[in-house]
Amino acid sequence: MSMDLVITGGTVATASDTFRADVGIKDGKIAALGMGLTGDRTIDATGRLVLPGGIEAHCHIAQESATGGMTADDYRTGSISAAFGGNSSFVPFAAQHRGMGVTETLDLYDSRAQGASVIDYGYHLIIADPTEKALTEELPQAFARGVTSFKVFMTYDLMKIDDSQFLDILSVAREHGALTMVHAENSGIIKWVSDRLMAGGHTQPRYHAVSHPAVAEAEAINRAITLARFLDAALLIVHVSTPEGAEIVAKARLEGAKIFGETCPQYLFLTRDDLDRPGMEGAKFMCSPPVRDAATQDALWRHLQAGTFSVFSSDHAPYRYDETGKLANGPDAPFKKIANGMPGIALRLPLLFSEGVNKGRITLNQFVALGAANAAKLYGMAGRKGTIAIGADADIAIWDPEETRAVRVEDMHDAMDYNPFEGTELTGWPVTVLSRGDLVIDEGKLVAEPGRGQFIKREKPDFTGHPGSVAPELDPARNFGAELLP
C-alpha cells in the first residue's frame, strides 16, 4: 500500500505499550505500523515521541455563564490553543440555561463551532432545565445526534438541580448508555459560609477559597455517587479538588460502581496562596472548586498514580482580567461577583508531561491514558481517537521530550491576557500535531485553516469492568414486581 504520509524514526507510545515504529497514514487513518515504511511525504521524528493526540474533554468555549458572561475563547481561538497544547480533538460544553430547549441549545453551539475549529470537536450537554420534554424527547434525540454525555450542577442558583431532577437525568442517561458528569459541591454550605464572610467585610478574592470548604465537595460527591449507585448509572465526578472527595471516588470504584473521577492541573500546581496576591490579582486564580494547599496536591498526585482519576482535564474557563471578564462587576468587586475560571487548555499536557513523566510520578503510558485514551473510552470515541492503532484516525502529536520552555502569556494562543502558570519552567513540548492525517501544527507553527475540524458523533461510552448493581428497591425480582426503571 502506498502511504500518503509516514512518520519515521520516532518512539511510539499508547496507553499500554511503547515501541519503535514508523506510522503510515492513508486517507486520514493509521494504515500501517512497521519499519521502513515509505510514502508520498515523510516526517522525521527521530529523537521524538509519537503519541496519540490529546483529547481535551473539559473546557468552556464560546459559552455564556448563567449570569450572561461570555468566555473569551471562541471555537477558533480555543481550538488553536488546544492544538498548540498537543490536542487533536476537544469536547467543550453546550450549556442549556433555564427556558432553553435542549435542541435549541445544541443548534446554537453548532452555529458557533461550524467553520471555526481547526480540530475535531463534540459537546457535553449541560442540563439546567430538565423539563418533561427535555427528559422524554430531547435528551434521547441529543444522544442519537452523538452527544452522549450530560453534565449537571449541584451548586450555582441558576444552574443547580435538586436530587429528584438528578435522578431523572441519571435514569435517562442509564437507559441510553450515556455518561452523566457532575459538578459536586454542596450549595447550602457554600451559601452559609459566603453570607457570613460577606457580612463580615471579608470580600477579597482570597476569601473565595474559604467560601468553598473541602467538606462541601466531599458531601456532594458522596451524595452524587449515592444517587448514581441507587440507579446503577454511570457518573463522572469532574474537577475533584480534595483528598476526601478522591477517597470517596476510589472507594466506589473499588466496590465496582460505574464511577469515574477527574482532576485538573490547577489542583496539582496552584494553592490558595495564589488567591492572596496584592489587590485584585488573586481574582486570576479563582475557580470552583477552589485550589487548596500543598498537602492536597501530594494526595491528588497519589490518586492520579493509583487510578482514582480516569481523566486529567484543563477545565479551561477563560475570563480575561478586565471588564469583559473577571472585573465585569467593577475593579473592587467582592469575590461573590467575580467570574470563576482560568485558562489552561494549552498547558494541560505539557504540565502533566513535565511534572509527571519527567519527574517519575507517572509513566509515559499513564500520560497517554490520562490525556487521551481514557477520554476516548469514557466519551464514546474508542477505536477512532486516543490511540495509535491501525484503523484509528491519524490524530497524532509529536513531542520533543527535551525541549524546555518557561510559560509566558505572550506565547499562548488563546484570547486571554494572563496565564496562571506564568513563569513555570517545563520540559517536554508537542511540536507537531496532526488531525485525521492533516497537519495542524507543524514544528510549532499553525498551518491549518479554521473550519477544517469536524463534529464527532460519539457512540456509547465504554463502562466495561465496572459491573455496578441496582438497588433492591428498584429490582422487580425484589420489589414485588414494580417496574421503576426503563
KAWO-V875547 format. One record per residue. RES is the residue in one letter. PHI is phi in degrees with one decimal (* if undefined). OMEGA is omega in whole degrees, 0 to 359 (NA if undefined). D_LAST is the distance of its C-alpha to the last C-alpha in whole Angstrom. Layout:
{{RES:PHI:OMEGA:D_LAST} {RES:PHI:OMEGA:D_LAST}}
This chain:
{{M:*:176:49} {S:-85.5:182:50} {M:-90.1:173:48} {D:-73.1:185:48} {L:-151.0:175:48} {V:-128.2:173:49} {I:-98.2:188:49} {T:-112.4:166:51} {G:79.1:184:53} {G:-93.1:173:50} {T:-98.5:183:48} {V:-90.0:175:44} {A:-135.4:171:42} {T:-117.9:179:38} {A:-69.6:184:36} {S:-120.8:189:37} {D:-138.1:173:40} {T:-131.1:186:44} {F:-159.0:176:46} {R:-90.0:179:49} {A:-165.9:166:48} {D:-85.9:178:49} {V:-115.2:179:45} {G:-97.5:185:46} {I:-120.8:179:44} {K:-139.6:177:43} {D:54.2:175:42} {G:80.4:181:40} {K:-115.6:171:38} {I:-76.4:187:40} {A:-107.4:182:42} {A:-158.7:169:44} {L:-126.6:183:45} {G:-178.0:178:48} {M:-119.3:177:52} {G:75.0:179:54} {L:-69.9:178:52} {T:-130.9:180:53} {G:-158.6:181:52} {D:-64.9:178:53} {R:-131.5:181:53} {T:-136.2:170:53} {I:-114.7:179:52} {D:-86.2:181:54} {A:-108.7:180:52} {T:-57.3:180:54} {G:79.7:183:54} {R:-120.6:179:51} {L:-100.7:178:47} {V:-109.4:189:45} {L:-120.7:171:41} {P:-60.0:175:38} {G:-60.0:180:37} {G:-63.8:173:36} {I:-115.1:178:32} {E:-84.0:191:32} {A:-110.9:175:29} {H:-152.2:181:29} {C:-153.8:184:32} {H:-113.9:187:32} {I:-122.5:180:34} {A:47.0:186:35} {Q:-122.3:173:33} {E:-80.7:169:34} {S:-77.8:180:33} {A:-63.7:179:32} {T:-95.5:172:35} {G:103.0:179:36} {G:-72.8:181:38} {M:-103.0:176:38} {T:-63.7:186:38} {A:-71.9:184:41} {D:-91.2:169:40} {D:-99.3:184:38} {Y:-71.3:175:37} {R:-77.7:183:41} {T:-66.7:180:42} {G:-65.2:181:39} {S:-70.7:178:38} {I:-63.9:179:42} {S:-62.0:178:42} {A:-60.8:181:39} {A:-63.7:178:41} {F:-62.4:177:44} {G:-90.5:176:42} {G:90.1:180:41} {N:-98.9:177:38} {S:-111.5:173:37} {S:-156.7:176:33} {F:-149.8:183:32} {V:-130.7:175:28} {P:-72.2:180:29} {F:-96.4:169:27} {A:-110.7:192:26} {A:-94.8:170:26} {Q:-80.1:172:25} {H:-112.3:185:27} {R:-60.3:184:26} {G:95.8:178:27} {M:-97.3:172:26} {G:-83.6:179:23} {V:-67.0:180:21} {T:-62.1:176:23} {E:-57.1:180:26} {T:-64.0:182:26} {L:-66.6:176:25} {D:-62.1:179:28} {L:-61.3:182:30} {Y:-72.1:172:30} {D:-57.5:182:30} {S:-66.6:180:34} {R:-82.9:186:35} {A:-89.1:186:34} {Q:-63.3:179:35} {G:79.3:185:39} {A:-122.6:189:39} {S:-80.8:176:38} {V:-91.8:178:40} {I:-126.4:181:37} {D:-68.2:188:33} {Y:-145.9:170:31} {G:-138.8:177:27} {Y:-134.0:157:25} {H:-97.3:180:23} {L:-91.0:172:21} {I:-82.3:182:22} {I:-110.8:178:20} {A:-115.1:184:22} {D:-137.6:184:21} {P:-79.6:178:17} {T:-69.6:178:18} {E:-60.0:179:15} {K:-63.9:179:16} {A:-61.5:184:16} {L:-71.8:188:13} {T:-93.0:183:11} {E:-116.2:193:14} {E:-79.1:178:16} {L:-65.7:173:14} {P:-58.9:178:13} {Q:-66.6:177:16} {A:-63.6:178:18} {F:-62.1:178:16} {A:-63.2:180:17} {R:-75.9:180:21} {G:101.1:174:21} {V:-102.1:191:20} {T:-113.0:175:18} {S:-141.8:182:18} {F:-121.9:179:18} {K:-119.0:177:21} {V:-129.9:179:21} {F:-118.0:174:24} {M:-102.5:178:24} {T:-142.4:188:28} {Y:75.9:187:30} {D:-56.5:185:30} {L:-89.9:183:29} {M:-124.1:191:26} {K:-70.0:174:25} {I:-114.9:177:21} {D:-90.7:186:21} {D:-63.9:179:19} {S:-66.1:177:16} {Q:-65.3:177:16} {F:-59.1:179:16} {L:-63.1:177:13} {D:-59.1:182:11} {I:-68.0:177:12} {L:-59.6:180:11} {S:-64.8:178:8} {V:-64.4:179:8} {A:-61.7:179:11} {R:-61.7:181:9} {E:-60.0:186:6} {H:-100.4:180:10} {G:79.4:180:12} {A:-88.0:176:14} {L:-105.1:173:16} {T:-97.2:177:17} {M:-113.1:183:20} {V:-139.0:166:22} {H:-86.3:190:25} {A:-106.3:169:26} {E:-143.9:180:29} {N:-77.4:185:29} {S:-63.6:182:30} {G:-64.6:179:32} {I:-63.1:181:34} {I:-60.9:180:35} {K:-64.2:182:36} {W:-60.4:181:38} {V:-68.2:182:40} {S:-61.8:180:41} {D:-60.2:181:42} {R:-74.4:174:44} {L:-64.0:181:46} {M:-62.5:181:46} {A:-63.1:180:48} {G:-88.5:179:50} {G:80.2:181:51} {H:-92.0:192:49} {T:-114.7:184:48} {Q:-67.3:182:49} {P:-52.8:183:46} {R:-59.5:183:47} {Y:-77.6:172:45} {H:-59.8:179:42} {A:-63.2:180:42} {V:-71.5:187:42} {S:-74.5:179:40} {H:-118.9:185:37} {P:-61.9:178:37} {A:-57.2:182:36} {V:-64.1:179:34} {A:-65.8:177:32} {E:-72.0:184:31} {A:-60.4:180:30} {E:-61.9:184:29} {A:-69.4:176:26} {I:-61.8:179:25} {N:-60.7:181:25} {R:-68.5:180:23} {A:-61.9:180:20} {I:-66.1:178:20} {T:-61.1:179:19} {L:-64.3:181:16} {A:-65.9:181:15} {R:-69.1:177:16} {F:-56.8:181:14} {L:-95.4:188:11} {D:58.0:179:12} {A:-105.0:178:12} {A:-79.6:184:15} {L:-145.6:173:18} {L:-110.4:174:21} {I:-87.4:183:24} {V:-84.8:178:26} {H:33.6:175:30} {V:-67.5:188:31} {S:-123.6:184:34} {T:-132.8:173:35} {P:-60.5:181:36} {E:-62.2:178:34} {G:-65.7:179:31} {A:-63.0:180:31} {E:-65.9:178:31} {I:-66.3:177:28} {V:-61.8:182:26} {A:-61.2:180:29} {K:-63.0:180:28} {A:-63.8:179:24} {R:-66.8:178:25} {L:-60.3:181:27} {E:-84.1:174:24} {G:92.4:181:22} {A:-70.0:178:19} {K:-82.9:185:18} {I:-118.1:182:21} {F:-132.4:182:23} {G:-129.0:178:26} {E:-137.6:166:29} {T:-130.9:191:32} {C:-137.2:183:35} {P:-56.5:184:39} {Q:-58.2:182:40} {Y:-80.9:177:38} {L:-103.2:189:41} {F:-125.5:180:44} {L:-121.5:176:44} {T:-134.2:180:45} {R:-62.5:176:45} {D:-60.9:178:49} {D:-66.7:177:48} {L:-76.4:183:47} {D:-96.0:178:50} {R:-100.6:185:52} {P:-58.8:177:55} {G:58.4:181:54} {M:-100.3:182:51} {E:-57.1:180:51} {G:-61.7:180:48} {A:-61.2:180:46} {K:-64.4:186:45} {F:-109.4:180:44} {M:-85.2:173:41} {C:-148.3:179:37} {S:-129.4:353:34} {P:-58.7:182:34} {P:-79.5:172:38} {V:-69.4:190:40} {R:-113.3:184:41} {D:-142.4:185:44} {A:-64.1:179:46} {A:-62.7:176:44} {T:-64.8:178:41} {Q:-56.0:181:41} {D:-61.4:181:43} {A:-66.0:181:40} {L:-69.0:173:37} {W:-59.3:180:39} {R:-63.6:178:39} {H:-68.3:176:35} {L:-63.6:180:35} {Q:-66.4:187:37} {A:-84.9:177:35} {G:95.9:175:32} {T:-59.8:182:30} {F:-97.7:178:30} {S:-80.3:183:28} {V:-134.1:179:30} {F:-126.4:190:33} {S:-125.6:185:32} {S:-82.5:193:35} {D:50.7:179:33} {H:-60.0:180:36} {A:-132.1:193:36} {P:-83.5:172:39} {Y:-118.8:183:41} {R:-64.4:178:45} {Y:-87.8:179:48} {D:-156.5:186:49} {E:-69.9:176:48} {T:-86.6:186:45} {G:-134.5:185:43} {K:-59.1:186:44} {L:-106.2:182:47} {A:-61.5:180:46} {N:-103.7:175:46} {G:109.2:183:50} {P:-71.0:179:52} {D:-124.7:183:51} {A:-61.0:175:48} {P:-68.7:186:46} {F:-56.7:180:44} {K:-68.8:183:41} {K:-111.3:181:42} {I:-108.2:181:42} {A:-60.1:178:40} {N:-89.6:176:38} {G:133.9:179:37} {M:-148.3:180:40} {P:-77.7:178:40} {G:174.1:188:40} {I:-63.4:182:38} {A:-84.6:186:42} {L:-108.4:181:42} {R:-52.1:184:39} {L:-74.3:176:40} {P:-58.2:177:44} {L:-63.1:182:43} {L:-67.0:179:41} {F:-67.4:185:44} {S:-64.2:186:47} {E:-90.8:179:46} {G:-97.5:183:43} {V:-70.4:185:45} {N:-64.5:181:48} {K:-98.7:174:48} {G:75.4:179:47} {R:-77.8:177:44} {I:-136.6:177:41} {T:-82.6:175:42} {L:-60.7:180:42} {N:-69.0:174:39} {Q:-64.3:177:37} {F:-58.9:179:38} {V:-63.9:180:37} {A:-62.7:183:33} {L:-70.4:185:33} {G:-91.4:186:34} {A:-151.0:192:33} {A:-64.0:181:31} {N:-67.1:177:28} {A:-63.1:178:27} {A:-60.4:180:27} {K:-71.7:183:24} {L:-66.1:188:22} {Y:-108.6:171:22} {G:76.0:178:22} {M:-123.0:182:26} {A:-60.6:181:26} {G:91.0:179:29} {R:-109.1:184:30} {K:-120.5:169:31} {G:84.9:179:32} {T:-151.9:171:34} {I:-112.3:184:38} {A:-150.3:180:37} {I:-61.6:181:38} {G:98.8:178:36} {A:-78.6:172:34} {D:-56.8:178:35} {A:-80.4:175:39} {D:-98.1:192:38} {I:-137.0:173:40} {A:-120.4:178:42} {I:-99.9:186:46} {W:-108.6:167:47} {D:-96.2:187:50} {P:-71.9:184:50} {E:-110.6:181:53} {E:-71.4:181:54} {T:-114.2:178:54} {R:-140.1:168:53} {A:-98.0:181:53} {V:-67.9:177:51} {R:-134.3:183:52} {V:-60.9:181:50} {E:-70.4:178:53} {D:-92.8:180:51} {M:-78.3:182:48} {H:-123.5:175:46} {D:-88.5:181:44} {A:-99.9:185:45} {M:-94.1:178:46} {D:-111.5:173:49} {Y:-155.6:174:48} {N:-137.9:185:47} {P:-68.3:181:46} {F:-103.0:181:47} {E:-48.7:176:50} {G:90.4:180:53} {T:-66.1:178:51} {E:-88.8:183:53} {L:-125.2:177:50} {T:-120.3:183:51} {G:107.1:183:49} {W:-140.1:171:48} {P:-75.7:183:46} {V:-110.5:180:49} {T:-140.2:181:47} {V:-131.8:177:43} {L:-117.2:174:42} {S:-126.9:185:39} {R:49.5:176:38} {G:83.2:179:42} {D:-89.5:173:43} {L:-69.9:174:45} {V:-105.2:173:44} {I:-117.2:181:46} {D:-123.2:181:50} {E:50.7:175:52} {G:81.8:180:51} {K:-122.4:176:51} {L:-72.7:180:48} {V:-125.5:180:49} {A:-94.2:178:45} {E:-95.7:174:45} {P:-56.0:180:42} {G:103.9:180:40} {R:-75.7:180:40} {G:-65.6:181:36} {Q:-113.3:175:33} {F:-68.6:179:30} {I:-95.9:173:28} {K:-80.3:188:24} {R:-87.9:180:22} {E:-97.6:175:20} {K:-63.0:174:17} {P:-63.9:181:19} {D:-102.1:179:20} {F:-106.9:180:19} {T:-55.6:179:21} {G:91.4:178:23} {H:-123.6:190:20} {P:-64.7:181:19} {G:64.1:176:17} {S:-168.0:181:15} {V:-87.3:179:13} {A:-63.0:182:14} {P:-58.9:180:15} {E:-68.0:180:14} {L:-106.4:181:11} {D:-95.9:182:11} {P:-54.8:179:12} {A:-71.9:183:15} {R:-125.7:181:16} {N:-119.9:177:15} {F:66.6:171:17} {G:88.5:180:14} {A:-77.1:179:11} {E:-92.8:185:8} {L:-104.2:179:7} {L:-117.8:177:4} {P:-67.7:NA:0}}
